[in-house]
Amino acid sequence: MLNFVRCVAALIAIFAVATISTRAEAFSQSGIASVYSGGRTANGERAHSGGLTAAHKSLPFGTRVLVTHRKTGRSVVVRINDRGPFVRGRVIDLTPAGARAIGMGYGIAPVSLAVLGRD
């Protein structure tokens, strides 16, 4: 029975990834952005504070996302290379360079996300 449950879980995971990959271009989201830096990312890259990368809970690695600060109207394009944020209500973690580009500094900010495509 345990093997059956594992097989079903694996099939569900494969289907979920395929669904996210095919629907990524139609994805948009609003919420709170935060800032992070340092260490290894979930895809194995090194997180660079000067890079325009970000963490998102479900978008595929390599997805390019337009992040717009809803109060300043400033936007930046970042590439998803990590998982997170793991704080309720937050939708994306930006590197310090990405945060500076939209004028949010090192805190949090209301943002809108729009997927532009994949690498």
C-alpha positions as CSV (number, residue, x, y, z in Angstrom):
1,M,0.0,0.0,0.0
2,L,2.8,2.4,0.8
3,N,4.4,1.9,-2.6
4,F,1.0,2.7,-4.2
5,V,0.7,5.9,-2.3
6,R,4.3,6.9,-3.3
7,C,3.5,6.2,-7.0
8,V,0.3,8.3,-6.8
9,A,2.2,11.1,-5.1
10,A,4.9,11.0,-7.8
11,L,2.4,11.1,-10.6
12,I,0.6,14.1,-8.9
13,A,3.9,15.9,-8.6
14,I,4.8,15.3,-12.2
15,F,1.4,16.5,-13.4
16,A,1.7,19.7,-11.1
17,V,5.1,20.6,-12.6
18,A,3.8,20.1,-16.2
19,T,0.7,22.2,-15.4
20,I,2.8,25.0,-13.9
21,S,5.2,24.9,-16.8
22,T,2.5,25.2,-19.5
23,R,0.5,27.9,-17.6
24,A,3.5,30.0,-16.5
25,E,3.1,32.5,-19.3
26,A,-0.5,33.3,-18.3
27,F,0.5,33.8,-14.6
28,S,0.1,37.0,-12.7
29,Q,0.0,37.7,-9.0
30,S,-0.1,40.5,-6.4
31,G,1.2,40.5,-2.9
32,I,4.2,41.5,-0.7
33,A,7.8,41.3,-1.8
34,S,10.7,40.9,0.6
35,V,14.5,41.0,0.2
36,Y,17.0,38.1,0.6
37,S,20.6,37.3,-0.3
38,G,23.4,34.9,0.3
39,G,24.0,31.2,0.2
40,R,23.1,28.6,-2.4
41,T,19.8,28.8,-4.2
42,A,17.4,25.9,-4.7
43,N,18.6,25.4,-8.3
44,G,22.3,25.2,-7.1
45,E,23.4,28.7,-8.1
46,R,25.1,31.0,-5.7
47,A,22.8,33.9,-4.6
48,H,24.5,37.2,-5.6
49,S,23.1,40.4,-4.0
50,G,23.9,42.3,-7.2
51,G,22.1,39.8,-9.5
52,L,18.5,40.3,-10.7
53,T,17.2,37.0,-9.5
54,A,14.3,36.0,-7.1
55,A,12.7,33.2,-5.2
56,H,9.1,32.1,-5.8
57,K,7.2,29.2,-4.4
58,S,6.0,27.6,-7.6
59,L,7.2,29.2,-10.8
60,P,9.7,27.1,-12.7
61,F,13.4,27.9,-12.5
62,G,14.5,30.2,-15.3
63,T,11.1,32.0,-15.5
64,R,11.5,35.7,-16.2
65,V,9.1,37.8,-14.1
66,L,8.3,41.5,-14.3
67,V,8.0,42.8,-10.8
68,T,6.2,46.2,-10.4
69,H,6.2,48.1,-7.1
70,R,2.6,49.1,-6.8
71,K,3.3,52.4,-5.0
72,T,6.3,53.7,-7.0
73,G,5.3,52.2,-10.4
74,R,8.9,51.1,-10.9
75,S,9.5,47.7,-12.5
76,V,12.4,45.2,-12.8
77,V,12.7,41.9,-14.7
78,V,14.1,39.1,-12.5
79,R,14.8,35.4,-13.1
80,I,13.5,32.8,-10.7
81,N,16.3,30.6,-9.3
82,D,15.2,29.9,-5.8
83,R,12.2,28.7,-3.7
84,G,10.5,30.9,-1.2
85,P,9.4,33.1,0.5
86,F,8.2,31.0,3.3
87,V,6.5,33.9,5.2
88,R,2.7,34.0,5.0
89,G,1.4,36.7,2.6
90,R,4.7,37.2,0.7
91,V,4.8,36.2,-3.0
92,I,8.4,36.8,-4.0
93,D,11.9,37.3,-2.5
94,L,14.1,39.7,-4.4
95,T,17.8,40.2,-4.3
96,P,19.0,43.6,-2.9
97,A,19.7,44.7,-6.5
98,G,16.1,43.9,-7.6
99,A,14.7,45.6,-4.5
100,R,16.8,48.7,-5.2
101,A,15.6,48.7,-8.9
102,I,12.0,49.1,-7.9
103,G,12.7,51.5,-5.0
104,M,11.9,49.3,-2.1
105,G,15.2,49.3,-0.2
106,Y,15.6,46.4,2.3
107,G,12.1,46.1,3.7
108,I,8.9,44.8,2.2
109,A,6.7,46.3,-0.5
110,P,3.4,45.7,-2.3
111,V,4.1,44.3,-5.8
112,S,2.5,42.8,-8.9
113,L,4.1,40.0,-10.8
114,A,3.7,39.2,-14.5
115,V,5.5,36.2,-16.2
116,L,7.3,37.2,-19.3
117,G,8.6,33.8,-20.4
118,R,11.4,31.3,-19.7
119,D,15.1,31.1,-20.5
